[in-house]
């Protein structure tokens, strides 16, 4: 890949939400993360742990889990202020 291509490639989302279907805490976390993402202009990606064996082994009992820039910011009950703070701190 040349420099021009690398500089124009979209960055990976800074926010990652791990969850699973049928999880009410995941639904709540998704709403929190979506609100923070909209406020800050940062997209997020959501992964279903049940579709990723490596994530399932590590996080099955903790979902939902939120990461900012690869650093875990919380699990079960997600705090919007903590996610915002992590986004601001890592610019």
C-alpha positions as CSV (number, residue, x, y, z in Angstrom):
1,X,0.0,0.0,0.0
2,X,1.4,3.4,-0.9
3,X,1.4,6.5,1.3
4,X,-1.5,8.2,-0.5
5,X,-3.7,5.1,-0.1
6,X,-2.8,4.7,3.6
7,X,-3.6,8.3,4.4
8,X,-7.0,8.2,2.8
9,X,-8.0,4.9,4.2
10,X,-10.8,5.2,6.8
11,X,-9.8,4.7,10.4
12,X,-11.3,1.8,12.3
13,X,-14.1,2.9,14.7
14,X,-12.6,3.9,18.1
15,X,-15.6,2.5,20.0
16,X,-16.3,-1.2,20.0
17,X,-19.3,-2.8,21.7
18,X,-19.4,-6.5,22.5
19,X,-22.8,-8.0,23.0
20,X,-25.2,-10.7,22.0
21,X,-28.8,-11.0,20.8
22,X,-31.5,-11.3,23.4
23,X,-29.5,-9.5,26.1
24,X,-31.4,-6.6,27.7
25,X,-28.2,-5.1,29.1
26,X,-26.7,-5.2,25.6
27,X,-29.8,-3.3,24.3
28,X,-29.2,-0.7,27.1
29,X,-25.5,-0.5,26.3
30,X,-26.2,-0.1,22.6
31,X,-28.4,2.9,23.3
32,X,-25.8,4.5,25.5
33,X,-23.0,3.9,23.0
34,X,-25.1,5.1,20.1
35,X,-25.9,8.3,22.0
36,X,-22.3,9.0,22.8
37,X,-21.2,8.1,19.2
38,X,-23.7,10.6,17.8
39,X,-22.7,13.3,20.3
40,X,-19.0,12.9,19.6
41,X,-19.2,12.1,15.9
42,X,-17.4,8.8,16.5
43,X,-18.7,5.7,14.8
44,X,-18.8,2.5,16.7
45,X,-18.7,-1.2,15.7
46,X,-20.7,-3.9,17.5
47,X,-19.6,-7.5,17.6
48,X,-21.7,-10.4,18.7
49,X,-19.6,-12.6,21.0
50,X,-21.5,-15.7,20.0
51,X,-20.1,-15.2,16.4
52,X,-16.5,-14.9,17.5
53,X,-15.1,-17.9,19.5
54,X,-12.1,-15.9,20.8
55,X,-14.4,-13.2,22.2
56,X,-16.9,-15.7,23.5
57,X,-14.2,-17.4,25.6
58,X,-13.0,-14.1,27.1
59,X,-16.2,-12.0,27.4
60,X,-19.2,-14.3,27.4
61,X,-20.0,-13.6,31.1
62,X,-19.3,-9.9,30.9
63,X,-21.4,-8.7,28.0
64,X,-22.0,-6.0,27.2
65,X,-18.4,-4.7,27.1
66,X,-17.3,-1.4,25.7
67,X,-13.8,-0.6,24.5
68,X,-12.4,2.8,23.3
69,X,-9.2,2.6,21.3
70,X,-8.8,-1.1,22.5
71,X,-9.0,-0.2,26.2
72,X,-11.9,-1.7,28.1
73,X,-14.2,1.0,29.5
74,X,-16.8,-1.1,31.3
75,X,-19.1,-4.1,31.2
76,X,-22.6,-4.9,32.2
77,X,-23.8,-1.4,32.9
78,X,-22.1,1.1,30.6
79,X,-21.4,4.6,31.8
80,X,-21.8,7.3,29.0
81,X,-19.5,9.7,30.9
82,X,-16.7,7.2,31.1
83,X,-16.9,6.5,27.3
84,X,-16.9,10.3,26.5
85,X,-14.0,10.8,28.8
86,X,-12.0,8.0,27.1
87,X,-12.7,9.4,23.7
88,X,-11.6,12.9,24.8
89,X,-8.4,11.6,26.5
90,X,-7.2,9.6,23.5
91,X,-7.3,12.2,20.8
